[in-house]
């Protein structure tokens, strides 16, 4: 149940003006399911199983066209809450207002990398160069199959059951949203 609540918590982080279209809501929900469930899987086979079942259920609830649109994407979908800038006084460089934490979709992986690099550069400048922090932003861990360890079938069964509950609750909420 904790994972189920994490999916809904993630979906509820985005304000209504960010999730104004059904497609964006489905993308957010898919991102949260991937973040909560798929990221815990350690090998390509289990991740593929998860993705196939996710798309199968999405197809039955939202139609094959929605699934085709997601499969056609060249990059993964990410939602983050650090894309907005703080409001700074141009004359004094004083921060007038902290950056709002709006949970929204990232335009591209390149844009996300650039944003993270900007934060890292700013952090290193603020620390006075004592010992700069160097970070590497990795792509999805499924690319490093050699480091993966096998999971038992119990994990897959547990994820399938929990995932089905998430999909049922989500499809109900989405149908209520679209019927209004």
C-alpha positions as CSV (number, residue, x, y, z in Angstrom):
1,X,0.0,0.0,0.0
2,X,2.9,2.4,0.6
3,X,3.9,2.2,-3.1
4,X,0.3,2.7,-4.2
5,X,0.2,5.9,-2.1
6,X,3.5,7.1,-3.6
7,X,2.0,6.9,-7.1
8,X,-1.0,9.0,-6.1
9,X,1.2,11.3,-4.1
10,X,3.3,11.9,-7.1
11,X,0.3,12.5,-9.3
12,X,-1.1,15.0,-6.8
13,X,2.1,17.0,-6.7
14,X,1.3,18.6,-10.1
15,X,-1.1,21.5,-10.0
16,X,-4.2,21.4,-12.2
17,X,-2.8,24.0,-14.6
18,X,0.2,21.8,-15.3
19,X,-2.0,18.7,-15.8
20,X,-4.7,20.3,-17.9
21,X,-4.9,17.6,-20.6
22,X,-5.7,13.9,-20.3
23,X,-2.5,13.0,-22.1
24,X,-0.4,14.9,-19.6
25,X,-2.2,13.2,-16.7
26,X,-1.5,9.8,-18.3
27,X,2.1,10.7,-18.8
28,X,2.4,11.8,-15.2
29,X,0.8,8.6,-14.0
30,X,3.1,6.5,-16.2
31,X,6.1,8.4,-14.9
32,X,5.1,7.8,-11.3
33,X,4.4,4.1,-11.9
34,X,7.9,3.8,-13.6
35,X,9.5,5.7,-10.7
36,X,7.8,3.8,-7.9
37,X,7.6,0.2,-9.4
38,X,9.9,-0.2,-12.4
39,X,12.9,1.6,-10.9
40,X,13.0,-1.1,-8.2
41,X,13.5,-3.8,-10.8
42,X,17.0,-4.9,-11.4
43,X,17.1,-6.6,-14.8
44,X,16.0,-5.9,-18.3
45,X,13.6,-8.9,-18.4
46,X,11.5,-7.7,-15.4
47,X,11.5,-4.1,-16.7
48,X,10.3,-5.3,-20.1
49,X,7.6,-7.4,-18.4
50,X,6.5,-4.3,-16.4
51,X,6.4,-2.1,-19.5
52,X,4.5,-4.6,-21.5
53,X,1.9,-5.0,-18.8
54,X,1.7,-1.3,-18.3
55,X,1.0,-0.7,-22.0
56,X,-1.4,-3.6,-22.2
57,X,-3.5,-2.2,-19.4
58,X,-3.2,1.4,-20.7
59,X,-4.4,0.1,-24.1
60,X,-7.5,-1.5,-22.5
61,X,-8.3,1.6,-20.4
62,X,-7.3,4.5,-22.7
63,X,-7.0,2.9,-26.2
64,X,-4.2,1.7,-28.4
65,X,-3.6,5.2,-29.8
66,X,-2.5,6.4,-26.4
67,X,-0.1,3.5,-26.1
68,X,1.3,4.1,-29.6
69,X,2.0,7.7,-28.8
70,X,4.0,6.7,-25.7
71,X,5.9,3.9,-27.6
72,X,6.8,6.5,-30.3
73,X,8.5,8.8,-27.8
74,X,12.3,8.9,-28.4
75,X,13.1,9.9,-24.8
76,X,11.7,8.8,-21.4
77,X,9.2,11.1,-19.6
78,X,10.4,12.8,-16.5
79,X,8.5,15.1,-14.1
80,X,10.6,17.2,-11.6
81,X,10.0,20.1,-9.3
82,X,13.1,22.2,-9.9
83,X,12.6,23.7,-13.4
84,X,11.5,27.2,-12.3
85,X,13.9,30.0,-11.4
86,X,13.9,32.0,-8.3
87,X,12.9,35.7,-8.6
88,X,16.0,37.9,-8.3
89,X,16.2,41.6,-8.0
90,X,18.2,42.7,-11.1
91,X,19.8,45.7,-9.3
92,X,21.1,43.9,-6.1
93,X,21.1,40.2,-7.2
94,X,19.1,39.6,-4.0
95,X,16.7,36.7,-4.1
96,X,13.2,38.1,-3.6
97,X,11.3,34.9,-3.9
98,X,12.4,31.2,-3.8
99,X,11.8,29.2,-6.9
100,X,8.4,27.7,-6.9
101,X,8.4,23.9,-6.6
102,X,6.0,23.0,-9.5
103,X,6.0,19.3,-10.4
104,X,6.1,19.5,-14.2
105,X,7.2,17.6,-17.2
106,X,10.7,18.0,-18.5
107,X,10.9,19.0,-22.1
108,X,13.9,16.7,-22.9
109,X,16.7,14.8,-21.3
110,X,19.1,17.4,-22.6
111,X,17.2,20.1,-20.9
112,X,17.2,18.2,-17.6
113,X,20.9,17.6,-17.9
114,X,21.5,21.3,-18.5
115,X,19.4,22.2,-15.5
116,X,21.2,19.8,-13.2
117,X,24.6,21.1,-14.6
118,X,23.5,24.7,-13.9
119,X,22.6,23.8,-10.3
120,X,25.9,22.1,-9.9
121,X,27.9,25.0,-11.3
122,X,26.0,27.4,-9.1
123,X,26.6,25.2,-6.0
124,X,30.4,25.0,-6.8
125,X,30.6,28.7,-7.3
126,X,28.8,29.4,-3.9
127,X,31.1,27.0,-2.0
128,X,34.1,29.1,-3.0
129,X,35.9,26.3,-4.9
130,X,37.1,24.6,-1.6
131,X,36.4,21.2,-3.1
132,X,34.1,21.2,-6.1
133,X,31.3,18.6,-6.3
134,X,31.4,16.5,-9.4
135,X,28.3,14.6,-10.3
136,X,27.5,12.3,-13.2
137,X,23.8,12.0,-14.3
138,X,23.2,8.4,-15.5
139,X,20.5,7.3,-17.8
140,X,18.1,4.5,-16.8
141,X,19.8,1.7,-14.9
142,X,18.4,-0.9,-17.3
143,X,21.3,0.0,-19.6
144,X,23.7,-1.5,-17.1
145,X,22.4,-5.1,-17.3
146,X,25.7,-6.5,-16.2
147,X,25.2,-5.1,-12.7
148,X,21.7,-6.4,-12.3
149,X,20.8,-9.3,-10.0
150,X,17.9,-11.6,-10.5
151,X,14.7,-11.1,-8.6
152,X,12.3,-13.8,-7.5
153,X,9.0,-14.4,-9.1
154,X,7.3,-13.3,-5.8
155,X,8.5,-9.8,-6.5
156,X,6.9,-9.8,-10.0
157,X,3.6,-11.2,-8.6
158,X,3.6,-8.5,-5.9
159,X,4.3,-5.8,-8.4
160,X,1.6,-7.1,-10.8
161,X,-1.0,-7.1,-8.0
162,X,-0.1,-3.7,-6.7
163,X,0.1,-2.3,-10.2
164,X,-3.3,-3.6,-11.1
165,X,-4.7,-1.8,-8.0
166,X,-3.0,1.4,-9.1
167,X,-4.4,1.1,-12.6
168,X,-7.9,0.5,-11.4
169,X,-7.9,3.4,-9.1
170,X,-6.2,5.7,-11.6
171,X,-8.6,4.7,-14.4
172,X,-11.6,5.4,-12.1
173,X,-10.2,8.9,-11.2
174,X,-9.4,9.6,-14.9
175,X,-12.9,8.6,-16.0
176,X,-14.4,10.9,-13.4
177,X,-12.2,13.7,-14.6
178,X,-13.1,13.2,-18.2
179,X,-16.8,12.8,-17.5
180,X,-17.0,16.3,-16.0
